[in-house]
Amino acid sequence: MGKVNYFLTEEQKMIKELAQQITREKIIPIRAELDEKEEFPWSVMEALSQADLFALFVPEEYGGIGGGCMDICIALEELAYGCIAITTTYAATALGSYPILLYGTEEQKKHYLPHIATGEKLAAFGLTEVTAGSDAAAIKTTAVEDGDSWVINGSKQWITTGGEADVYTIIAMTDRHKGPRGASAFIVEKGDEGFSFGKKEKKMGLRASTTRELFFTNCRIPRDRLLGRRGLGFIIAMRTLDLARPGIGAMGVGLSQAALDEAVRHARQRYQFGQAIISFQAIQHMLADMATQIEASRALVYAIARTIDTGEKDIQKLSAMAKLFPTDTAMKVTVDAVQILGGYGYMKDYPVEKMMRDAKVLQIYEGTNQILRNIIGQYLNKEYS
């Protein structure tokens, strides 16, 4: 009924159906309980592992499926329809894996990627610090060579899946005098000497996703855990985020679609003044705007994901757009969904309350939407100069 045909391949239709099934059977029934208890979604991670969805972003030669950006966005959109907290936990492993995929040696890839592809090991990405978030070049964590080892000191803040993941890709300064060019990337493993975790953070939303601080106290790791070459850390971090941002946009689309569906169902069932409230023009206009903005978001994400899959290298502006518009849309749509449900929408018994709380983080993590506007604006300035 009036659905846009995005001409998905048979494989992409299978990914979509598989993710929908997991969402329907494994995520939606437990999402409220996990949110309330702030409990890590191990049962869903196991289901994703059994369905080979962790293999989606790993190349075939390392035990994966070798899916592209479009494939990953399809899966993330469908999983986010159920819960973006649980989906963020899955997406965080992709984020933590990208530095290895992009810059790892053959030995590093063979050592880590097969375990990630099976879901046996989760991954995480460590860039943000107390004084460095949007200003990624301001990181203070250091790594110093010592014989056959690197010794890391410092901390990372608000790390998704911190404490639960086994593999961490970390950005640390190896030469502070060089500014951004003095940053390097490293692989740190859970259990490494001098590596510990802070308390589990209590959050407004995303409560089924664990967020912790990472502490490095003379953390000693083997010399061969350096990713790429010394001084490449800032580039690795930016390329990682460029690849990941369309997936966050896809999560915004999935969440928005779920909120719209709840709003339409309620508007058809809720009667006031002798008629269903969906018959009122004010409600129809809100729903029409929500539906149009969601479809525009989906079209943008899919178009940019497909562009990335063609091998386009200069994707920073496009990647920023693919996150910016759908996540702003998700915030607006979830707020409007709560409004349409009225008092029901404000109650925890109805899912749109959680959806609105969860939506906010999409505008914050993996590059705030204000920073993304800066990136887009700077590119426009260059393009027209």
N, C-alpha and C positions, 0 to 999 in steps of 0.2 A: 504493500500500500504506500505508493509514493516514496519509496526508499531509493537513495542514491546508489547507483551501481558503481562500485570502486574497482570492478574487474579484478577481484582477488584470484590468485592461482588456486588450483585444487589443494596444494600444500598449505596455502594460507587459510583456506576455508577450514581445513582440518585443525590447524593451530587455533583458530577462532572457536570452533566447536569444542575442542578439548579444554580450552581455558574457560569457556562458558560452563561446561560440565563441572569443572572443579569449583568454580564460583558458586554455582547452584547447590552442589552437594556438600562441599567442604568449607566454604567461606561464610556464606550468608547465615547458615544455622548457628555459627559460633561467634560471629563478629561482635555482637553486643556483649556477650560474656567476656571475651578477651579484652574488649575495651574497658569494661568495668573493673576487671581484675588486673589490668595492665600486664597481661600474660603473653609471653612470646609464642608465636604460632607454629610450634614445631610440627603439629599434625598436618598442617597445610604444606609446610616445607617438604614433608615426606611425600605428600600427594604430588607435589610439583616434581619431585625427584623421580617418582615412579612413572610419571607421565613424560619424562625426558625433557621437561621445559628448562631445566638448568643447562641442558646441552644446546639449547637454541642459540646462544650467543658464543659458543665455542666452536672453532673450526673442526672439520671432520678429522683431520690428521691427529687431533688431540682428544678424540673420543666424542666430539660434539656433532651437531647437526649442520653448523655453518650458516645459520640464518642471518639475514640482513637486518638493517634498521627497521624496515617495514614489517618484517615478521615479528620482531621484538615489540614494536608499537602495537600490533594487533593483539598480542598476548597480554601486554600491560593494560590496554584499554578494557579488555574483558574481565581481567582479574580486579581492576580498580572499580568496576561496576559493583563488586561485592564489598570491597574494603580497601582503601588506599594505605592503611597502616600495614596490613598484611602484604599488600603488593609492594610497598616500599622495602620491606624486608627482602623480597625476591629481587627487586631492582638494585638494591645495594650490593648484591653479589656481582651483578653485571658491572656496576660502577667500579667495584674493587678489582675486577678482572681486567678491565680495559687497559690499564697501564701495562700489564703483562702481555696482553694480546698485541698491543701496539709496539711496545719497546723491549719486550723480554727476549733474552737469548733463546736459542733452540733448547738448551738444557733447562732453562727456567720454565719455558712453556711445557716441556715434557714432564717436568716435575710437578707443576701445580695444576695445569688446566684439566687433565683427565679426572682429578678428584673433584674439581669444581663442576665439571660436566655431569657427573653422576649425582651431584647434590650432597656428596659425602662431606665436603668442606664448603662452608660459606666464606665469602670474602667481604672486605670493607675498605673504604677509601678514607685516608686521613690527611686533610688539608687545613681545615678551620682550626684556629686557636683563639685564645682569649682576646688577643690584640690583632688577629688576622682572620678576616672572613672574606668580605668583598675585596679587601686589599690583600690579595693572596701573597704579594711580594713582601709583606711585613712579618712573615713567620719568624719565630724565634727559636724553634726547635733546631738543634744542631746535630751534625754527624761528623765525626773526626776519625780519620784513618789511624789505626793502631796495629801495626804488623799485618796479619792476615784477616783483620777484623775491621768493622766500623763500630764506633761507640756513639750511641744516640742519647741525647739528653733533651728533655723538654716535655711538652704535653700537646694533646689535640683535644678539641672541645666539640661536643654535640655530634659524636660519630655514630651513625646508624649501624646497628647490629654490633656495636662495641661490646666486647665480652662474650658474645655468642659466636662470632666469626672466628675462623681458624687462621685466615690469611689476610694480612693488612698491607695495602700499598700506601706508603707514607712519604710525604714531602718534607725534607729537612734541608737546612742551610749547610753547605760544605765550604762556602767562601762568602762571608758576609760582605766583604768589600766590593763584590761584584753585583750587589743588588739582586734583581730577579735572576740574573745569569749565574748566581752563586747557589741556587737551589738544586738539589738532586732528589731522585726518587729511589725508594728502597722497599724491599719486601721484608716484613716482620711477621713472625709466626707467634701465635698464642703459645705461651710456655717459654718463650725466649727469656734468657736471663735479663733481669732489670725492666721487664715489660709488665705493666699492671693496669688495672682498670678502676675507674671511679664508681660512684654510686649510680644506680639506674635513675635517670632524670624523670621527674614527674611533669607531664606535658598537658597542654590544653586539649590537643587531639593527638592522632597518631599513637595512641596509647598501647596498641598491641605491637608496636615496633620499639625495640630497645634502643635507647640512646645513652651513651656513656662517654666519660672523658677517658682518654688514653694517657698513661704516664710512662715516660722513658727515663729511667734512673741508671745511668751508665749501662744502658741496654747494649749488649754486645751481640752482633750478628756477623756471619761470615762475609768475607769481602765480595763473594760472588752474588750477594743479594742486591747489589746496585743494579738499578734498571736503566737501560740505555747507557749513557755515559755521564760522567760528572758534569754538572752545570745544566743538565737538560730537564731538571725537575719542573720548572715553571711551564715549559712547553708541554711536557707530559700531562701536567694537571689541566691545562687549558684544552688540550686535544681530548682528554678524557671527558671533560664537561661538555664539550661540543658534541661528542657522540651520544652522551647520556640525555641531554636536554629534550630532544624530541620525545623520548620515552616518558618524561615527566608531563609533557604536553598531552600525550596519549592517556596518561592516568587522569589528567584533568577532564578529558573527554568522557572517559568511562564513569567517573564520579558524577559529572554533570548529567549524563544520560540517566543514571540511576535516580538522581534527585528529580529530574523532569518526570520520569515515569511515576514516582511516588506522588508528585503534585497533581498529575493528570488523574490518577486513580482516585485520589481524595476529592478532587474537584467534581468528579462524576458522581461520587457517592454522598457528598455533603450537601444537604438541602437547607436552604434558607429562603424565607419568603415564598415557600411553596414550590421551589424549583432547585435543581442542581446548580451549584455555584459556577460550574463551567459554562452555563448559559449566560452569565453576566459578562458584558463586554470588557470590563476592567480585568477580570481573570483571564479571559481569552487573549487579551493583548499581552499580559505578562507571560502566558504560556507560549504565545507565538514568538515573542522575543527570545525566550529561553531556547526554544527548538531551533530557531534560525541561527543563533549564536553557537549552539552546539554543533550544528552541521557545518558551519563555517570553520569552526575549530578543527573538526575531524578532517575536512578537506585540506586545510593548511598542514596539519601534521602528516597526513598521508603523502601529500605532494612533496614535502620537504624530505620525508623519510625515503621516498623513491629517488629523489635527486641525490641524496647521500649514497644510496645503493648503486648509482651509476658510476661512482668513483670520484665524484666532485670533491676536491680537497679544500677549497676555500668556503667552509660551511659555517663560520662563526656567526655571521649575521643571520643566516637562515635558521640555524639552530636556536639562536636567541628568540627569534620570532615564533618558532615552533613550541617554545615553552611559554613565552609571554602571553600571547592571546588566549590560548586554551585555559591557562591557570587563572587569569583574571576572569575569564568566563565562568570557571568553576566556582569562584567565590561569589560572583553575582547570582548565578543560577541557584546555588544552595541557599543563599539568603532569601531569594524570592520563593523558593520551595517552602522554607519555614514560614514565610509570610502567608502563603496560600493555605497552608495547613492551620494557620492561626495558633490557637492555644495548644492544639495537638502537636504542632511542629516544634514547640518549645519543650515537650516532654520526652524523656529518655525512652519511653515505650515506643516511640516512632523513630524510624531510622534517619530522618532528615536532620534531626538535632545533632547526631554524630557526624553526618556528612558535612554540615556547616563548620563544625569544629575542626574536622580533618582538612577541609579545603584550604584553610588559611596557610598551612605550611607549604603548599604548592607554590605560593607566591614568594616564599622565603628561601627554601633550600635549593642547592645547586645553582646559585646565582639569583639574588633578589631581582624582582621584576624591575626595580629602579636601575640596577646595574645593567640589566639586559637592554633597557631603553638607551642607556649610555652607549653600549656596544653598537646597537643599531644606528644611533645618531652619528657615532664616529665613522662608521662605514659609509653612511650617506655623505658625510663631509668629504671623505676621500674620493668617493665615486664621482662627485660633482666638481671636484677641484681641477 
